[in-house]
């Protein structure tokens, strides 16, 4: 495809101002400009975006600023001959640190202190409430960029790791590897179960009532993948019935999480607003993928991170 003008859509504002990505890409041999939906898109052959809308069918290339591209219309893009690339590969540090933070909050009871502080209440935990993560086990479901970042951070804290991947090949830092069909066994001896898979037909509802029932009663579920990877009503029941100890949830079936959700009011649940991957350098990480692909287009090479 010929690329003269690359748009950066306003929808990227969910993660960073579009202007700073335009600035980041200023050295590229193409014009880069902020567009707002269809406004300004006529001059563009490609767009960097969070959203997809009808006029994108007329482009040659769409780059998603996210890793997960489950909301993009793959079939329609194929039919319209629109290439889709994603931003996988950039979230390992941020997500790894967020997951380590959730784990330490639960073990060191930090979420309780923050809640007590809001009520100006001096309330030390019971003598046996606090624990340390060293020697505990985490089951990491999905060993891609997110999974790798989580493994690196948790092993640094002395946590032992069980991994779940489709092909049970060894992975550094992971001492047991299971396949998704063995998920109940994989989670059964873990203190933390971390969902780090893309949302696909195979992973929708992967962490269902049976998997939650197979978890230890003192285990915590951490979901940094997509809400629908977990059966949310089954999770609420498991938490209400004490089948598991708690959960840290960054992603939900419906976002923003509705006011009516019982998850908001649970003491052992940490709710974060789909921000586990946020960092002030996000635009730079996206920019390096986009720049590499612009250079590839110039010389007729295949795009990296291509999904469609
Ligand atoms: P990735 O492509 O680097 O890794 C995904 C891994 O999951 C791959 O290794 C793949 O083989 C594996 N996988 C796929 N299906 C599987 C299955 N059924 N069982 C076990 N493993 C399976 O992607 P990533 O960058 O690690 O991101 C993973 C997902 O996390 C994204 O698709 C996105 O939905 C989500 N995500 C969320 C945030 C956030 O802010 N919370 C940020 C980035 C990514």
Boltz pocket constraint, residues with backbone or C-beta under 6 A from the ligand:
constraints:
  - pocket:
      binder: B
      contacts: [[A, 67], [A, 68], [A, 69], [A, 87], [A, 88], [A, 89], [A, 90], [A, 91], [A, 95], [A, 141], [A, 142], [A, 143], [A, 144], [A, 145], [A, 146], [A, 147], [A, 164], [A, 165], [A, 166], [A, 180], [A, 196], [A, 197], [A, 198], [A, 199], [A, 200], [A, 202], [A, 203], [A, 223], [A, 224], [A, 225], [A, 226], [A, 250], [A, 251], [A, 274], [A, 275], [A, 276], [A, 277], [A, 278]]
      max_distance: 6.0
